[in-house]
């Protein structure tokens, strides 16, 4: 086979259910990432129904334009599992009963104390000339098929079957014919709009060598810059090129970059808290515990996260956090002074080094001209200081809630970075 750059690759994702609003393909994300690790890019990805005619057509189209074709799904025992049959038809090969596969499936059922169903017999047929990829986690064997300069790989759909099979049987075969690599850098940014980020990094684009691919991704409260370079042989020079580009981007974006290795904001903040030996408590109103949820999603967070208080109503703000009712009457629950009092209250209550607070109007109702939907105050208290920020976020309720927690965590992150270790 030719070098990596000539190995045009295509993925076929099989399953009528994946063309409905209720199911999502995730297997291809895993496959693409592992292919990229070998310097193999994917040119096409098709999601196709279980209809045999559609499947045969997709295989024939793939054969005309691609040299590595990976299909996943449709290898089960039911009548609508037709990938094996469609691939055989497209290749012009026959299906052959494989006694070894049959024994393996029968043994799997025997260990469960039941007999193999007659419907599983169809899984014992393999495409003539194919290498069987064993499946210790299910009944559907995979297939590796060589056809001239092309390679076909058929994999089962369930992720707990597909991933181990790919790692054990497909990855070594691909690595034997490909010695390429893909190097990546991911910068995560917050605290600035996408347009401002673009303005700051525009000059870097002109310095990108042709082999470096740069992609920017934007979502509310979170921006990403992804760098990638693929090649063959020794990756050292490509590593140096990526390092130079990364330094240029960091210089342009400064402390707005919260991650250089792909971690989430809560992971980045957790690492800072742990490294500095600091503790945290949270007081939330409109986010309803989402900030605490994000923090406690991180393994080991009990070493720095002490407690979270959801004080949704005014009386609970007073009772649980000591926020004076007179302060709420004067300024309203959604206000800077109340956010400050909440942060101080939860810090004092818990004995933590830091207190974070959020109070706002997540919508879609409850806003006024003076205090619109999306108005959120985030507060941060520490032993010698206090800060609060007024924010106006746009989007659905869940988006406002995410942006509120992202902002609160970023306030803490920036404060921690100012501390001396």
RALIN-V551276 format. One record per backbone hydrogen bond with DSSP energy under -1.0 kcal/mol. NH is the residue of the N-H (numbers start at 1). CO is the residue of the C=O. If there is no record, write none. Layout:
# RALIN-V551276
nh=NH co=CO
nh=NH co=CO
This chain:
# RALIN-V551276
nh=6 co=3
nh=7 co=4
nh=8 co=6
nh=10 co=68
nh=11 co=44
nh=12 co=70
nh=13 co=46
nh=14 co=72
nh=15 co=48
nh=18 co=15
nh=19 co=16
nh=20 co=17
nh=30 co=26
nh=31 co=27
nh=32 co=28
nh=33 co=29
nh=34 co=30
nh=35 co=31
nh=36 co=32
nh=37 co=33
nh=38 co=35
nh=39 co=36
nh=40 co=35
nh=43 co=9
nh=44 co=9
nh=46 co=11
nh=48 co=13
nh=55 co=51
nh=56 co=52
nh=57 co=53
nh=58 co=54
nh=59 co=55
nh=60 co=56
nh=61 co=57
nh=62 co=58
nh=63 co=59
nh=64 co=60
nh=66 co=62
nh=67 co=8
nh=68 co=8
nh=69 co=151
nh=70 co=10
nh=71 co=153
nh=72 co=12
nh=73 co=155
nh=81 co=78
nh=83 co=74
nh=86 co=82
nh=87 co=83
nh=88 co=84
nh=89 co=85
nh=90 co=86
nh=91 co=87
nh=92 co=88
nh=93 co=88
nh=96 co=126
nh=98 co=124
nh=102 co=98
nh=103 co=99
nh=104 co=100
nh=105 co=101
nh=106 co=102
nh=107 co=103
nh=108 co=104
nh=109 co=105
nh=110 co=106
nh=111 co=107
nh=113 co=110
nh=114 co=109
nh=120 co=117
nh=121 co=118
nh=123 co=120
nh=124 co=121
nh=125 co=122
nh=126 co=96
nh=128 co=94
nh=130 co=127
nh=131 co=144
nh=133 co=142
nh=138 co=135
nh=142 co=133
nh=143 co=154
nh=144 co=131
nh=145 co=152
nh=147 co=150
nh=150 co=147
nh=151 co=67
nh=152 co=145
nh=153 co=69
nh=154 co=143
nh=155 co=71
nh=161 co=158
nh=162 co=158
nh=163 co=159
nh=165 co=161
nh=166 co=162
nh=167 co=163
nh=168 co=164
nh=169 co=165
nh=170 co=165
nh=171 co=166
nh=174 co=170
nh=175 co=171
nh=176 co=172
nh=178 co=174
nh=181 co=231
nh=183 co=229
nh=185 co=227
nh=187 co=225
nh=188 co=259
nh=189 co=223
nh=190 co=256
nh=197 co=193
nh=198 co=194
nh=199 co=195
nh=200 co=196
nh=201 co=197
nh=202 co=198
nh=204 co=201
nh=207 co=204
nh=208 co=205
nh=212 co=209
nh=213 co=228
nh=215 co=226
nh=217 co=224
nh=219 co=222
nh=222 co=219
nh=223 co=189
nh=224 co=217
nh=225 co=187
nh=226 co=215
nh=227 co=185
nh=228 co=213
nh=229 co=183
nh=231 co=181
nh=239 co=235
nh=240 co=236
nh=241 co=237
nh=242 co=238
nh=243 co=239
nh=244 co=240
nh=245 co=241
nh=246 co=242
nh=247 co=243
nh=248 co=244
nh=249 co=245
nh=250 co=246
nh=251 co=247
nh=252 co=248
nh=253 co=249
nh=254 co=250
nh=256 co=253
nh=257 co=254
nh=258 co=188
nh=259 co=188
nh=268 co=264
nh=269 co=265
nh=270 co=266
nh=271 co=267
nh=272 co=268
nh=273 co=269
nh=274 co=270
nh=275 co=271
nh=276 co=272
nh=278 co=273
nh=280 co=304
nh=281 co=354
nh=282 co=307
nh=283 co=356
nh=284 co=309
nh=285 co=358
nh=288 co=285
nh=290 co=287
nh=293 co=289
nh=294 co=290
nh=295 co=291
nh=296 co=292
nh=298 co=295
nh=301 co=298
nh=303 co=300
nh=304 co=301
nh=305 co=301
nh=306 co=280
nh=309 co=282
nh=311 co=284
nh=317 co=313
nh=318 co=314
nh=319 co=315
nh=320 co=316
nh=321 co=317
nh=322 co=318
nh=323 co=317
nh=328 co=324
nh=329 co=325
nh=330 co=326
nh=331 co=327
nh=332 co=328
nh=335 co=333
nh=339 co=335
nh=340 co=336
nh=341 co=337
nh=342 co=338
nh=343 co=339
nh=344 co=340
nh=345 co=341
nh=346 co=342
nh=347 co=343
nh=348 co=344
nh=349 co=345
nh=350 co=346
nh=351 co=347
nh=354 co=279
nh=355 co=381
nh=356 co=281
nh=357 co=379
nh=358 co=283
nh=359 co=377
nh=361 co=375
nh=368 co=371
nh=374 co=361
nh=375 co=372
nh=376 co=391
nh=377 co=359
nh=378 co=389
nh=379 co=357
nh=380 co=387
nh=381 co=355
nh=382 co=385
nh=385 co=382
nh=387 co=380
nh=389 co=378
nh=391 co=376
nh=393 co=374
nh=400 co=396
nh=401 co=397
nh=402 co=398
nh=403 co=399
nh=404 co=400
nh=405 co=401
nh=406 co=402
nh=407 co=403
nh=408 co=404
nh=409 co=405
nh=410 co=406
nh=411 co=407
nh=412 co=408
nh=413 co=409
nh=414 co=410
nh=415 co=411
nh=416 co=412
nh=417 co=413
